[in-house]
């Protein structure tokens, strides 16, 4: 089994097999609807039985799920938006408090002095002192020219703090998948079953030989602006590749088998939170989790250069 292309603060955590009731989710109706899309909800087929997927992640079985209507951000929260949050609240992210975060090896090439350590088993992830959302790849980098790029180096806890400030919340995994599919039932991607239909790049993922060579044939070797590729049929941008997105749910590989099929949520406790969507580091040879139904997880305090988030709001 290939672990996913994101490291965690607690690498190789073994999830407990006990399944507890889902935590109660507070409604969020107080935020601005600007930049959000209203989805009416309803029934859809969640999950996949794709032969080249990762059954151990809990991608299947396919099940019919019913959701209430909700609003969802058209795109992941950008550096500009996160900067406004920080300016108005004085919030300090966990990476800033830790004093370091994870940076992909290709983004510190030629700067070996920045690498404090590497993550066992996934040595392409480097511990870089001073890396945080304002300086994602280290203290000599900046987001000054990346205002419309998804904010990264934010943990689940950071994302939840932003959502609360904005009068919103993080999406459940079911809400995220319903929105990302854009009405395309049981397709691998929001646009169909081919990653590059007629040779056209529709998302930001890895090309080349992972993790040594990224040819960047799609135009990007790191996170790209949220509007770099077309929206899905619900008008949502950047739902495949680019950056992973935090979801509200605790992760468990089998909880969904017994969970409610109406507005489902993850178990009530856990050690890691669900992430969806894949990132610019995903590649078919290693981690083809840029598929809509794919899922992975990370500890709530973890942050990297390829994890972001978007928010949702309940229909009031």
N, C-alpha and C positions, 0 to 999 in steps of 0.2 A: 504494500500500500504506500502511495506517495502522500506524505503530509502536505498540507496546503502551503502556498507561497507566502504565508505570514507567520512571523514568530510571535511568541507570547512571553510575558514576564515570568510565567510558570510553565515552561516548556514540558510537553509530554505528561500533562495532567491526565489521570485516569478518572473518567466520570463514574460516579456511583450508579448502580443499577436500580436503586429504589426510585420509583416515580411518585411524585407528590402532586397534589392538586395545583392547578395554575394559580398564580398570584392574581389578586384583584387589580384590574387596570383602571386607574382613574381616568375619567373623561377629560378631554382638553378642548375647550371651545372659545378661549379668550384671545387667540392670536389673530393677526391680520391674515386675510385670505389672498393678499397680493402675491403673485407668483406661485399660486397653488392651483391645482386642478381638482374639480369635484368629480368623484366617481360614485355612482349610485349603488354600487355593491351588487349583491345577488349571488348566484351559484357559479362556481367554476371548478375545473379539475386541477387539483394541486398535486405537486410531486411528479415523479417520473419513474419509469422502469427501464430507462435507457441502458442498453447493454454495455456502453463504454463509460458509464457513470461510476459513482462510488456508493454502492449499497450500504457500506459500513457508516456512511455519513447520515443515513436515514433519508435518502432522497425519495424512496418509495415506502409503501405502495401508492399508486395513484388513488386519490380519494376525492369525492365531491365535498366541497366546502361552501358554506354560505356566509356572506359578510354583510354587515350593515354598510350604508354609505359613509364616505369619509372624504376629506380633502387631503391632498398630498402635494408636497413641494414639486414643482416642475423639474427641478434639478437638485443635485446635492448642494448643501450649504457651501458657499464659496469663501475664499479668503477675505473678500470685502465684507461679507455678511458677518463672519466670525469676528473680524476686527471691530465692527460696530458693537457687538456684544461685549467684547473685552473692554472697549473704551467706556462703555456705559456702566459696567459693573465692576471693573477691576479684577475680573476672574483670572486666576492663574491655573494653567493646565497641569495635569499630572506629570507630563514630560518635563515641564519647567521645574516642578517641585523635585522630581527625581534627579534632574540635572543631566539627563541623557535620554536617548531613544534609539530605535532601530532604523538603519539606513541601508538600502540595497548596495551591494558591492560596486556595481557599475556607476553609482553616483558619488563614490569617494575615490574613484580611480585617479591615480596621480597624487593623492593626498593621504598616504599611509599613516602619517602621524596622527590623523583623526581617529583611527580605529583603535578602540580600547580593548575590544575582544570580539570574537565571532561566536555565533550560536551553534552548538554541537548539532551535527546531522544536517543542518541547513546553513552551511558556512558562508553562503552568499549574503546572509544578514549580519550586519556589523553593528556593534554597540558604539555609538558616536556621542561623546560628551558635548553638550551644548545644543544638540538637535532638538527642535521644538517647532511649533506651528509657524512661527515667524521665520525660522531658519531651518527648513525641513531636512536639508542634507548636511547640516553642520553649521558652525558659527560663522563661516565665511559665505553663507548663502542667504537669499532673501526672497520674499514673496512680493516684493514691490511691483514687479511686472506681471504678477500672476493673480490679479484681482478676481478674474472669473474662473479660475481653476478651483476644484474642490479643496477645501481646507483638509489638510492631513496632519499627522502627528497628534491626533485627538483620540483619547480613549473613549470607551463607552460612557464612563462617568462624565467626561467633558461634554460629550454629545447630549446626554440627558440633561445636564445643567443648561446648555444652550436652549434645548427644546422647552424646558420649564420657563426660562426667561422670555421666550417668544410666545408663550401661551399655547404651546403645542406639545407633542409627545413624539417618541420614536415609534415607527410602525411595527406592528406585529409582523412576524414572518409571513403569515397568510396575506395580510394587507400588501406587504411589499411585493410578493409574487404575483398577486392579482393585478396590481398596478403595472408591474414590469412586463407582464405578458401582453398588455395592450389589447386584450380580447382575442389574441391568437391562441386558440385552445391546443394544448399539448404540443406546441412547437418547441424546438430546442432553444431558439432565440426569439426575441420580439418580432423579428421580420420573417422568420421561417426556419427551415432546417439546415440551411447552408451557412457556414460562417462568413464566406465571402462570395455571395451570389454574383455570377458573371465577373468574378475577379475584383469586385468592389469591396473596399473596407468600410464596414459599418460600425466599428467599435475600436477601441484602443486596447489591443492585447499584444502579446509578444510575438515577434517573427524572428526566425533564426534558430540558433542552438542554445537552449536554456541550460544553465544560466550564464554561459560565457559570451554569447554573441547575440545582440539584438540589432537586426538590420533596420528596424523602425520603418518598414515599408508602409505602415499606415500613417506615417508622418510624426510619430511620437515615441520617445523612449522613456517617458515619465508621464505623470498625470497631465492631462490636457484640458483646455477650457471646456466647460460643461456643454457648450453648443457646437463642439467640433464635428459632431456626427448627427445624423438625422434623429428626430424624436420618434417614439413609437406611436401607434395609432391612438393612444390616449393623450398624446402631447407631452410625454415625459422624456427627458434627455438623460443620457449617460446611465442607463440601467444595465448595460452589459459592458464589462471591462472597465477601464479607467481606474476607479477606486472601489474597493469593497465598501459596503454600507452596513453600519450597525443596525440591528433590529432590537426591539424591546425584549424579546423572549430569551429566557435561559435555554441553553442548548441541551438536547438529549437525543440520542439516535433513534429511540423508539417511542418516546412519549406520545407522538401524534397518532399512534395506532389506537390508543384508548382515549385520546383527547376529544372534546366536543367537536363536532363538525360545523357548529355555528359560532362564528367569531372565535376560532380556536386561539389559544395561547400556549406558551411553553409551560414546563413544570414550575412549581412554586419556588424552588430553590435550584441552585446549580453552582458550577465553578466557572462557566464560560457563557458568553452571550452569542447568539446567532449573528452571522454575517452573510450577506447575499451579494451577488452581482459579479464577482470576480474583479480582476484588476489588470493593469498594463503588464503585470508580470506573469499572467496566466498563459500557458501554452499547451497545445494538444498532447505533446510528448510527456508532460509532467502533471499539469494541474488544469484540466479543461473545465474548471468550475465557473467559467463565464456563461454557462448555460443558465436559463431562467430558473430551473428547478433545483440547481445545485446549491449546496449550503456548506458552510464551515463555521468555525467558532474561534473565539479568542477570549482571554481573561479580560474582565472589565477595566483593568488598569493599563492594558497594553496599547501601544500606539506605534505606528510605522508610517513610512512614506507612501503607503498604498491603501490606507483605510480612511474613509470619510463617513458621511451620513446625510440623510435628509429627514424631514419631519412630516408628521401628519396631524390632522385636527379632526375631531368628531363633528358631524353635522349637527348643528345646534338645534 
